[in-house]
Amino acid sequence: MKRREFLQASAVAATGIRAGRSSAAETRAHVLQNAQLAWHLEASDSGIRPVLFENRITGRRYDLRAESEFALVFSEGERFEIPWWHFQLTDAGGVLPDSESGLARGYDKLDLPVAGWKPVRNLAGGQQGHAYTGYGWFRHEFALPAEARGKELVWVLGGYDEQDWNQHWVYVNGTEIGQRAVSGRWRRPGRHTIRPGDAAYATLAFGPQSRNLLAVRARGYDFHIDGVSEEALDQYVFRPFLFDQFLSAGEPYLRVSRFKLASARQESAERLSLVLQDAARELTVTAHYQLDGFVRRKWLEIRNESARPRLLLDVELDVFEAGAKSEGGGHGKPVFLERDSFCAVEHPAGINQGGADGVRLWHCPGRSIPPGGTLRTLAAVVAAAPQGRALDQFHDYLLARSPRRQKGRVSIFTCFGTNNQWGACPTLNDVQVLDDQQVIKRWQQHGVKLDFFTLDTGWPANDGDLTEFVNTCYPDGPARMLDGIHQLGMKFGLWFSEGWGPWANGTYAPIQPGAIPEPGESATPPSTPPVGVYRNGYPVGGGVGRQMCMASEPYHRVFRDAILHHVSHNQARLLKFDSGSYYCNSTSHGHLPGKYSTEAISDRMIGIVEAARALAPDVFVMWYWGEGSPFWALHGDVISESGLLMEGSGTAQFPALYYRDSVTLSLDQNTQFANLIPPMNKDSLGIWLSQIRWGNFMGRERWREALVMDLGRGSLVFPQLWGDPNLLGDDDLQFLAGMIALARANDRLLRRPRRTFGDAWKNEPYGYAFGEGGRSLIFCHNMHFGQRPLPLALNASLGLSAPAGTPLRMTAHFPEPAELRSESGSPFQIGNRVALWMRPFETMLLEVGSGDSVKLPERRTGAARDEGYGHRLELAASPPAPWMAVKFADAARLERAALKLQTQYFSARLPALSEGRHMLAIAVKLSRGGKDYRYSPVVAEIVQLRGRLADREIGMIPVPDARRFGNTQHAGCSWVLYKIPLASRHSGEPLAFAVHAYLPDGVEARTEAWIVKQWWQESGRPEPDGFFGDSPS
């Protein structure tokens, strides 16, 4: 789309919106300005428009081109919503449209059986991976009221972003009525019109019992966008849908963008209000502008002067070209201009479009304005930043306005993950919670004092109003537990499921009309709870219920009242909100369906936390699944969701000797991906200490390394520990108390901007730094089988700002205290570049500064390189031997799933092994077409290894083992590692092994083997290795 066309499309075209009138008039200039920015407007009798944005921090001036300063889109015709479709894939890519099989089968015609077709909510792609060049069909049967006869009928169909299909052919009762072809990140829905006299119009039936068919043949979609790698796209979740799908009897829209300037009031150089009128449409709009430091904020007050309600659909707050490169954007995500400014709608549901064509900031209230009523829009912000610092400035902007800014380090224990999460009390009952409190009391005696004691899922009565604790687990109520928390000097935290009824009050009868309808369900809201699905005496999935809409009543009122009850009555001071559902296609909840529901639901949740904070200003709010926009930080303290399928026990795509090391890498990949969220607002889920499937049986394995990296992520929610507190011994508690003391002593430093180095997605040595002046704390991780150099520049990249040449001392706090020495022996200085060689699977916590004179053991920066801790074996193809054969216990099942057995044979000779313990690690990675192939439940199910050292069979331990498919790990893993400890007596021995793999067509297994010198100390209480993972307990 060309630039001029972009502006005109916003004004008129694409969806065919009628434009308001325009007239030539004498212009008048208005300027808002301060030392950091200026915003220039031209106003006249025909409206206002922006002409110049000055970033006075950098001196850059953006000449703005715009048709108008804002636009309002009202509903004009009678709307008939399309809440769901039947969907079916047909031909793959390469088939010409005229040869596509769905058309030949009559998919465009009314009387066609839909058995086997899948009900879906909207016209989105995604049915065949991230990209698909083939075809799919959507069908929707509809009735037309008799009053619609003789009117122009307009179908508005399609999406606004890359989730949409690229081509549409639209049919009504077998007659094609239009086509649409789009591409790129941003697009507009199609508009397809038929009028009396058209061939398609003649096929229509009218009346309450009428039957008509709308069919959409779609071709090709591609979810790839700039800035999102293929690996990240594999885990992409929870993107809000932006689609229109409705029929309008008559013109769908009235777009108003030209107003007569009635008056202007400029209170100061930083505040301006313009009153604008459209007498013909009986509208008055007051446009408010306010400068707040480096931020320009704008919002509108829209008054309906008419005698009838007006349905306001969309508000375009800013639409302009700046003649500059723009990046980013999305639902609830900002657009960056030339990396020295950002702009966005200041709300999680705002839609922010950028690109070569310009900037469009808009939102979808979908609300009716009564006669004489006024609606206040959301605000749009445009902000100036230093050159190259737009992201840091965006972080500063959010944190300065977040409730988090008033709170420092916060520490949490959540008693979740102790038992097996199966049965009537799937998390803990009151007796178990009280026992955990006694363990926490022992922690306190070792100097570990935490702020919050929190319950997660499993506490609410499924048939109550969310104020009651489930009787099975808390027969006496929560009083003893709450008293125990008070005696510990801790505060109470409580988890809530916002939208997933089975984990909340899904069988509470009054809320049932608020259920989000499943595709294919009746439009009539349910009035009774669903029938539960049971297995082995208990509800499947931990409860009974439906997905709930927070913008419905009475569900919203019940939920809000429960929150306020727990804050006031039970003194809850930490609230976790999880399982948010932000897309509802109901036409009976009092909100418009589809894209309009996102803003309505968001506003309800914002109102709930504001009410809770009015009761208790110190309440700490944690957003979990469903709330991924960084703008949720304006209304809560921390955000867990990164936009990827991530929990605290799922692995990355790279193999590791220990399961938790790959989990740590995954958490850091998510941290780097969610870079729009300020570090202090980003919850990382902490450290899981659990011997159940939810925590994938990690126990306390490598928990110290994980804790160090968690502090480095910068949330200052530290420590945040989940699971079984009995797993930590006295030595562990001493280490934990020391880490808390280090965090407390460096509180100011850890509030500084986080500097990230290395790419966790490429599994480079990576980490984080927090620096000021001549001091920096550095957290780094080498999740690899070999020693590797970590390049560190002792300058602003680590937050250091002291003059060049300032002498520095570099020390290690972890994994063991040490003073680092350069290879030459010369002291470190500001401006030096250091290659710090890290050992395999090493996590380090370094401090750079002038330091004290405490004598520490020395470690040269190149010591790990010289020691040769990791050695990759040269594998050679080997002839098969009879002893290498295996039989898969599940061979029949795997073959029924169309998996085929492939076997590879390898040999190698071990190198000379020094004294001490070594590990032989054989990693097998699966791929298809050059991309990771993920298998569920565990790769060890389809990849078996049998090997010998010299003439002795070796029984190797798989990672992940057969138990580790819980939580998000159930989405699959692309690797398995087999390992066994070795001693120096194995030096030079021949190794032979076979890799047997049941694989789908096109999937290949790649194998590598390493010898890793065990420089770390094994736990004195090793976790079960799962060698007999499928045996009964």
DATAJO-V587922 format. One record per residue. SS is DSSP state (helix for helix, strand for strand, loop for the rest). PHI is phi as a letter, one per 40 degrees, with the letter a starting at -180 (none if undefined). D_LAST is the distance of its C-alpha to the last C-alpha in whole Angstrom. Layout:
ss: <SS:SS>
phi: <PHI:PHI>
d_last: <D_LAST:D_LAST>
This chain:
ss: <loop:loop:helix:helix:helix:helix:helix:helix:helix:helix:helix:loop:loop:loop:loop:loop:loop:strand:loop:loop:loop:loop:loop:loop:loop:loop:loop:strand:strand:strand:strand:strand:strand:loop:loop:loop:strand:strand:strand:strand:strand:strand:strand:strand:loop:loop:strand:strand:strand:strand:strand:strand:strand:strand:strand:loop:loop:loop:loop:strand:strand:strand:strand:loop:strand:loop:loop:loop:loop:loop:strand:strand:strand:strand:strand:loop:loop:strand:strand:strand:strand:loop:loop:loop:strand:strand:strand:strand:strand:loop:loop:loop:loop:loop:loop:loop:helix:helix:helix:loop:helix:helix:helix:helix:loop:loop:loop:loop:loop:loop:loop:loop:loop:loop:loop:loop:loop:strand:strand:strand:loop:loop:loop:strand:loop:loop:loop:loop:loop:loop:strand:strand:strand:strand:strand:strand:strand:strand:strand:strand:strand:strand:loop:loop:loop:helix:helix:helix:loop:loop:loop:loop:strand:strand:strand:strand:strand:strand:strand:loop:strand:loop:loop:strand:loop:loop:strand:strand:strand:strand:strand:strand:loop:loop:strand:strand:strand:strand:strand:strand:strand:loop:loop:loop:loop:strand:loop:loop:loop:strand:strand:strand:strand:strand:loop:loop:loop:loop:helix:helix:helix:helix:loop:loop:loop:loop:loop:loop:loop:loop:loop:strand:strand:strand:strand:strand:strand:strand:strand:strand:strand:strand:loop:loop:loop:loop:loop:loop:loop:helix:helix:helix:helix:loop:loop:strand:loop:loop:loop:loop:loop:loop:strand:strand:strand:strand:strand:strand:strand:loop:loop:loop:strand:strand:strand:strand:loop:loop:loop:strand:strand:strand:strand:strand:strand:strand:strand:strand:loop:loop:strand:strand:strand:strand:strand:strand:strand:strand:loop:loop:loop:loop:strand:strand:strand:strand:strand:strand:strand:strand:strand:strand:loop:loop:strand:strand:strand:strand:strand:strand:strand:strand:strand:strand:loop:loop:loop:loop:loop:strand:strand:strand:strand:strand:strand:strand:strand:strand:strand:strand:strand:loop:loop:loop:loop:strand:strand:strand:strand:strand:strand:loop:strand:strand:strand:strand:strand:loop:loop:loop:strand:strand:strand:strand:strand:loop:loop:loop:loop:loop:strand:strand:strand:loop:loop:loop:loop:loop:strand:strand:strand:strand:strand:loop:loop:loop:strand:strand:strand:loop:loop:loop:loop:strand:strand:strand:loop:loop:loop:strand:strand:strand:strand:strand:loop:loop:loop:loop:loop:helix:helix:helix:helix:helix:helix:helix:helix:helix:helix:helix:helix:loop:helix:helix:helix:helix:loop:loop:loop:strand:strand:strand:strand:strand:loop:loop:loop:loop:loop:loop:loop:loop:loop:loop:loop:loop:loop:loop:loop:helix:helix:helix:helix:helix:helix:helix:helix:helix:helix:helix:helix:helix:helix:helix:helix:loop:loop:loop:loop:loop:loop:strand:strand:strand:strand:loop:loop:loop:loop:strand:loop:loop:loop:loop:loop:loop:loop:loop:strand:loop:loop:loop:loop:loop:loop:loop:loop:loop:helix:helix:helix:helix:helix:helix:helix:helix:helix:loop:loop:loop:strand:strand:strand:strand:strand:strand:strand:loop:loop:strand:helix:helix:helix:loop:loop:loop:loop:loop:helix:helix:helix:helix:helix:helix:strand:loop:loop:loop:loop:loop:loop:loop:loop:loop:loop:loop:loop:loop:loop:loop:loop:loop:loop:strand:strand:loop:loop:strand:strand:helix:helix:helix:loop:loop:loop:loop:strand:strand:loop:loop:loop:loop:loop:loop:helix:helix:helix:helix:helix:helix:helix:helix:helix:helix:helix:helix:helix:helix:loop:loop:loop:strand:strand:strand:strand:strand:strand:strand:loop:loop:loop:loop:loop:strand:loop:loop:loop:loop:loop:loop:loop:loop:loop:strand:helix:helix:helix:helix:helix:helix:helix:helix:helix:helix:helix:helix:helix:helix:helix:helix:helix:helix:helix:helix:helix:loop:loop:loop:loop:strand:strand:strand:strand:loop:loop:loop:loop:loop:loop:helix:helix:helix:helix:helix:loop:loop:loop:strand:strand:loop:loop:loop:loop:strand:loop:loop:loop:loop:loop:loop:loop:loop:loop:loop:loop:loop:loop:loop:helix:helix:helix:helix:helix:helix:helix:helix:helix:helix:helix:helix:helix:helix:helix:loop:loop:loop:loop:loop:helix:helix:helix:strand:loop:loop:loop:loop:strand:strand:strand:strand:loop:loop:helix:helix:helix:loop:loop:loop:strand:loop:loop:loop:helix:helix:helix:helix:helix:helix:helix:helix:helix:helix:loop:loop:loop:loop:strand:strand:strand:strand:strand:strand:strand:loop:helix:helix:helix:loop:loop:helix:helix:helix:helix:helix:helix:helix:helix:helix:helix:helix:helix:helix:helix:helix:helix:loop:helix:helix:helix:helix:loop:loop:loop:strand:strand:strand:strand:loop:loop:helix:helix:helix:loop:loop:loop:strand:strand:strand:strand:strand:strand:strand:loop:loop:strand:strand:strand:strand:strand:strand:strand:strand:loop:loop:loop:loop:loop:strand:strand:strand:strand:strand:strand:loop:loop:helix:helix:helix:loop:loop:loop:loop:loop:loop:loop:loop:strand:strand:strand:strand:strand:strand:strand:strand:loop:loop:loop:strand:strand:strand:strand:loop:loop:loop:loop:loop:loop:strand:strand:loop:loop:loop:strand:strand:strand:strand:strand:strand:loop:loop:loop:strand:strand:strand:strand:strand:strand:strand:strand:loop:loop:loop:loop:loop:loop:loop:loop:strand:strand:strand:loop:loop:helix:helix:helix:helix:helix:loop:loop:strand:strand:strand:loop:loop:loop:strand:strand:loop:loop:loop:loop:helix:helix:helix:loop:loop:loop:loop:loop:loop:helix:helix:helix:helix:helix:helix:loop:loop:loop:strand:strand:strand:strand:strand:strand:strand:strand:strand:strand:loop:loop:loop:loop:loop:loop:loop:loop:strand:strand:strand:strand:strand:strand:strand:strand:strand:strand:strand:loop:loop:strand:strand:loop:loop:strand:loop:loop:loop:helix:helix:helix:loop:strand:strand:strand:strand:strand:strand:strand:loop:loop:strand:strand:strand:loop:loop:strand:strand:strand:loop:loop:loop:loop:loop:loop:loop:helix:helix:helix:helix:helix:loop:strand:loop:strand:strand:strand:strand:strand:strand:strand:strand:loop:helix:helix:helix:loop:loop:loop:strand:strand:strand:strand:strand:strand:strand:strand:strand:strand:loop:loop:loop:strand:strand:strand:strand:strand:strand:strand:strand:strand:strand:strand:loop:loop:loop:loop:loop:loop:loop:loop:loop:loop:loop:loop:loop:loop:loop:loop:loop:loop:loop:loop>
phi: <none:c:c:c:c:d:c:c:c:c:c:b:c:g:c:g:c:c:c:c:c:b:a:c:a:c:c:b:c:b:b:b:a:a:c:b:a:a:b:b:b:b:b:a:c:c:h:b:a:c:b:a:b:b:c:c:c:b:g:c:b:b:c:b:b:a:c:a:c:a:a:b:b:b:c:b:c:c:c:b:c:b:c:a:b:c:b:a:c:b:c:c:c:g:c:c:d:c:b:c:c:c:c:c:c:g:c:c:b:c:c:b:c:b:d:g:c:c:c:b:c:a:c:c:c:h:c:b:g:c:a:a:b:c:b:a:b:b:b:a:c:a:b:b:c:d:c:c:c:g:c:c:b:b:c:b:b:h:b:b:a:c:c:c:c:c:b:b:b:b:b:b:f:g:b:c:b:i:b:a:b:b:a:g:c:b:a:b:c:c:b:b:b:b:b:d:h:c:c:c:c:c:c:c:b:b:h:c:b:c:b:b:b:b:b:b:c:b:b:g:a:a:c:c:b:d:g:b:c:c:c:c:c:c:b:c:a:f:c:c:c:b:b:b:a:a:b:b:c:g:d:c:b:b:b:b:b:b:b:c:c:c:a:b:b:b:c:a:c:b:b:a:b:b:b:b:b:b:c:c:b:f:b:b:b:b:c:b:b:a:c:b:g:c:b:c:b:b:a:b:b:b:b:c:c:c:c:b:c:b:c:c:c:b:b:c:c:a:b:a:b:b:g:a:c:b:b:g:g:h:c:g:b:c:b:b:b:f:f:b:a:a:a:a:c:c:a:c:c:c:b:b:b:b:h:c:c:h:b:b:b:a:a:b:c:f:b:c:b:c:d:g:c:b:b:c:c:c:b:b:b:b:b:c:a:c:d:g:b:c:c:d:c:c:d:c:d:c:c:c:b:c:d:c:c:c:b:c:c:b:b:b:b:b:c:b:h:c:c:c:f:a:h:c:b:c:b:a:c:c:c:c:c:c:c:d:c:c:c:c:c:c:d:c:c:c:g:b:b:b:c:b:b:b:c:b:c:g:c:c:c:c:b:b:c:g:c:b:c:c:c:d:b:b:c:c:g:c:d:c:c:c:c:c:c:c:c:c:g:b:b:c:b:a:c:b:c:c:b:c:d:d:c:b:b:c:b:c:d:c:c:d:c:c:c:c:c:c:d:g:c:c:c:c:c:c:b:b:c:c:c:c:b:b:a:f:g:b:c:c:g:g:i:b:i:b:c:b:b:c:c:b:b:c:d:d:c:c:c:d:c:c:d:c:c:c:c:c:c:b:f:c:b:b:b:b:b:b:f:c:b:b:a:b:b:c:b:b:c:g:b:c:c:g:c:c:c:c:c:c:c:d:c:c:c:c:c:c:c:c:c:c:c:c:c:a:d:c:c:b:b:b:c:b:c:h:b:b:c:c:c:c:c:c:b:a:c:b:b:c:c:b:g:b:c:a:b:c:a:b:c:c:c:b:c:a:c:b:d:c:c:c:c:d:c:c:c:c:c:c:c:c:c:c:c:c:c:d:d:c:c:b:c:b:g:g:b:b:b:a:b:b:c:d:c:f:f:c:f:b:d:f:c:c:d:c:c:c:c:c:c:c:c:g:c:f:c:a:c:b:b:b:h:c:c:c:c:c:c:c:c:c:c:c:c:c:c:c:c:c:c:c:c:c:c:b:d:c:c:c:c:c:d:c:b:b:b:g:b:c:c:c:f:c:d:a:i:b:a:b:b:a:g:b:b:a:b:b:b:a:a:b:c:a:c:b:c:a:c:b:c:b:b:c:a:c:c:b:g:c:b:c:d:d:g:c:c:b:b:b:b:b:c:a:c:a:c:a:b:c:b:c:c:c:g:c:c:c:b:d:h:c:b:b:b:c:c:b:c:d:f:c:b:b:b:b:b:b:i:c:g:b:b:c:c:b:d:c:b:c:c:b:c:c:c:c:c:g:c:b:b:c:c:c:c:b:c:b:c:c:b:d:c:c:c:b:b:c:c:b:d:c:c:c:c:c:c:g:c:b:c:b:b:b:b:b:a:a:b:c:c:c:b:c:c:h:c:b:b:c:b:b:b:b:b:b:a:a:g:g:b:d:b:b:b:b:c:a:c:c:c:b:b:b:b:b:a:b:b:f:b:b:c:b:c:b:c:c:b:c:c:c:c:c:b:c:f:c:c:c:c:h:b:b:a:a:b:b:b:a:c:b:b:c:c:c:d:g:c:c:b:b:a:b:b:b:b:c:b:c:d:g:c:b:b:b:b:b:b:b:b:b:c:c:c:c:c:c:c:c:b:c:c:d:c:g:d:b:c:b:c:c:c>
d_last: <64:67:67:70:68:65:67:69:66:65:68:69:67:64:63:67:67:70:72:74:78:79:82:84:84:85:82:82:79:77:75:72:72:70:70:67:68:70:70:73:74:77:78:80:81:79:76:74:72:71:73:72:69:69:67:69:66:67:70:69:70:69:71:70:71:70:71:71:69:66:66:65:64:64:63:67:66:64:60:58:54:52:48:47:47:46:45:45:45:47:49:48:50:53:55:58:58:61:58:55:53:53:56:57:55:56:54:57:58:57:56:53:50:47:44:41:43:41:42:42:44:46:48:46:44:41:40:40:39:41:44:46:49:49:49:48:49:49:51:52:54:56:59:62:64:68:69:68:70:73:71:70:66:64:60:59:56:53:52:53:51:49:46:49:50:53:55:56:58:58:60:61:61:61:64:63:64:63:61:60:59:57:55:54:52:54:56:58:57:59:62:63:66:68:71:73:75:72:71:67:69:70:67:65:65:66:65:62:61:61:59:59:57:56:55:54:53:52:52:50:48:47:45:46:48:49:47:44:42:40:37:37:39:35:34:37:36:38:41:43:45:49:51:53:53:56:59:62:66:68:68:64:65:68:68:70:70:74:75:79:78:80:79:78:77:76:75:75:74:70:70:72:72:74:75:75:76:76:79:78:75:75:72:73:70:70:69:68:67:66:66:63:63:62:61:63:62:63:63:65:66:67:69:70:73:74:73:70:67:66:62:62:59:59:61:61:62:63:64:66:66:66:67:64:61:58:54:51:51:49:48:48:48:52:54:56:59:60:57:60:59:57:57:55:55:54:51:47:49:52:52:54:55:57:58:61:63:62:60:60:58:57:55:55:55:56:58:61:64:66:70:71:67:66:63:62:60:57:58:59:59:61:60:62:60:61:61:58:56:56:52:52:55:52:50:53:54:50:49:53:52:49:48:46:49:49:46:45:41:39:35:32:29:27:24:22:19:17:15:13:16:15:17:20:20:19:20:21:23:26:24:22:25:27:24:24:28:28:26:29:32:30:31:34:35:34:37:34:36:35:37:35:32:30:28:27:26:25:28:30:31:31:34:36:39:36:38:35:32:29:29:26:25:28:30:33:33:33:36:34:32:35:36:34:34:38:38:36:39:37:38:35:34:33:32:33:33:36:36:32:33:29:28:32:34:33:34:37:40:43:41:41:44:43:40:41:42:39:42:43:43:46:48:48:46:43:44:41:37:35:33:29:27:24:20:18:20:21:23:22:23:23:26:29:32:34:36:38:42:43:46:46:47:46:43:44:46:43:41:44:44:41:41:44:43:40:42:45:43:40:41:39:40:37:37:34:35:33:33:37:38:42:43:44:46:47:51:50:49:52:52:53:50:48:49:51:48:46:49:49:45:46:49:47:44:47:49:45:45:49:49:46:47:51:49:47:49:46:43:41:40:37:37:34:34:37:39:40:44:45:47:44:45:48:46:43:42:39:38:35:35:37:37:34:31:29:27:26:23:24:26:29:30:31:28:27:26:23:22:24:27:27:26:29:31:31:31:35:35:35:37:40:40:40:44:46:44:45:43:43:42:39:36:33:30:30:27:23:21:17:14:13:14:18:18:16:14:18:17:21:21:25:26:29:30:29:31:34:34:34:37:39:38:41:39:40:37:35:33:31:27:24:21:20:23:21:20:24:25:29:30:28:30:33:33:32:35:37:37:38:41:42:41:43:46:46:46:49:49:45:47:49:49:46:47:45:45:43:41:38:38:39:37:40:40:40:40:42:45:47:51:54:57:56:52:49:45:44:40:39:36:36:33:34:33:37:39:42:45:44:48:49:53:54:55:55:52:50:52:55:58:60:63:63:63:61:60:56:53:50:47:43:41:38:36:38:42:44:48:48:51:53:54:57:57:59:58:56:58:58:59:57:54:52:49:46:44:40:38:35:32:34:35:38:40:43:47:50:53:56:53:54:55:52:51:48:47:48:46:48:48:48:46:42:45:46:43:41:38:37:38:37:37:40:38:40:40:39:39:36:35:33:30:30:29:25:24:22:19:20:24:25:24:25:29:29:29:32:30:32:30:32:32:34:34:35:37:38:39:37:40:41:38:39:37:34:31:31:29:29:28:28:28:29:30:31:34:37:40:40:38:34:32:29:26:23:20:20:22:20:19:23:24:23:25:25:28:30:31:34:33:30:27:25:21:21:19:19:20:19:16:14:12:16:18:18:21:24:22:22:26:25:25:28:27:24:24:23:24:24:26:29:32:36:36:34:38:40:37:37:34:33:31:30:29:28:28:28:30:32:36:38:34:35:32:34:33:34:33:33:33:33:34:31:34:31:29:26:24:23:20:18:15:12:14:11:13:10:9:9:6:4:0>
